[in-house]
Amino acid sequence: MKIVRHTAAEMRHALRAIREQLGEDAVILSSRRVSNGVEVTAAVDFDARRLEDATPAEAALPSGGANTGAALRSSAEPEPSSEAMGQELKTLRRILETQLAQLAWNERSRRNPVHTELLGELSELGVAQDLADHLIGQLPADVDLRQGRRFAIAGLSQYLQVTGDCWLDDGGRVAFVGATGVGKTTVLAKLAVRWMLRHGPKQLALVAADTVRIGAQDQMHALGQLLGVPVHVPERFEALPELFARLERHRLVLIDTPGTSVRDPQFEARLAVLAACGPALGPALVLAASTQAGALEETIERFRPLNPASCVLTKTDEAASLGGALSALIRSRLAVSYVSDGQRVPEDLRPARALELVTEAVRLAKASGAAADEDLLRRRFGKLAHANT
């Protein structure tokens, strides 16, 4: 066991010095205010670490060699297992790391109370902790709360990429992909009606490639009859590239695809079929805002090999929070084309606007009365503050 005591003007300086002297496994035993700053006592236990990594036989073997080890194993007093001791050490380390995070958070709160207040507000929005910490890290030290809020909202809006009314202005060849039930067919219908209202039915083609969901192709045929536009149906999903190649004369081609779970055994095969359509196809990933942030990130990652041109965010009217969805989009650098917030065709669809989405996230947080848990903030951002010292 090695124990050191270090005094510095600020907590972060003391923590940095301790880390340099004792390494990453150092734990804080105590801290207190002194006349010239703070005094921190820390320790590191090399023997405990060796014991934690040792095998049971090695941990039970003292320095006297194999014979002594055999004598001890035959003793009536059983030695505690290294596995149990290792678990206790891990538990103790977690407790001490939590205490260290709380010390770092308290020091951060003392030095920059506005920053920590804004971290809490961003957490209430559901913004991912690393993104929130990055945003607040860009703030001047002397910013006031009102200015800080404006900066945080502007920062989120700046990082969130949008495409504008791209398809209705320029046309394209769009395949709507995503999980079952996220609203792919409804989004397609809204866009098709809007195209007809702006440009007429000419140069628009619909492709009913969802060969899995019962009634999906019937819905597409009904939509085509209503709008007076052709509906093309591949014999099977694998024939989509051949059909796609025959639709070059159309200015806008909208393709409905089967809902696909990321764990569907056909997932990889369907991605390969869409990729075989060539670079002219612009896949659009449809994501439901009501889905948990972790599930959204998993979906985005699984569809990444398809290189989606953009995404459509649906069911924003059903979401209790938008911060998690916006965080997933920002972290993946996936641009948002359109936002769908209802079932009405074609009314409940609009081009994505970054500031509108962030403002809606703020409104939802206020409406739900979301409140950041102080202990959770200490654990999350205290660790980040400690890691950055």
Secondary structure, DSSP 8 states (H G I E B T S, - for coil): -EEEEEEESSHHHHHHHHHHHH-TT-EEEEEEEETTEEEEEEEE-HHHHHHHHS-HHHHH--TT-HHHHHHHHTSSS----HHHHHHHHHHHHHHHHHHHHHHHHHHHHHH-HHHHHHHHHHHHHT--HHHHHHHHHTS-TT--HHHHHHHHHHHHHHHS-B--SHHHHH-EEEEEE-STTS-HHHHHHHHHHHHHHHH-STTEEEEE---SSTTHHHHHHHHHHHHT--EE--SSGGGHHHHHHTTTT-SEEEEE-----TT-TTHHHHHHHHHTT-TT-EEEEEEETTS-HHHHHHHHHHHGGG--SEEEEE-GGG-S-SHHHHHHHHHHT--EEEEE-SS-TTTSEEE--HHHHHHHHHHHHHHHT----HHHHHHHHHHHHHHH-
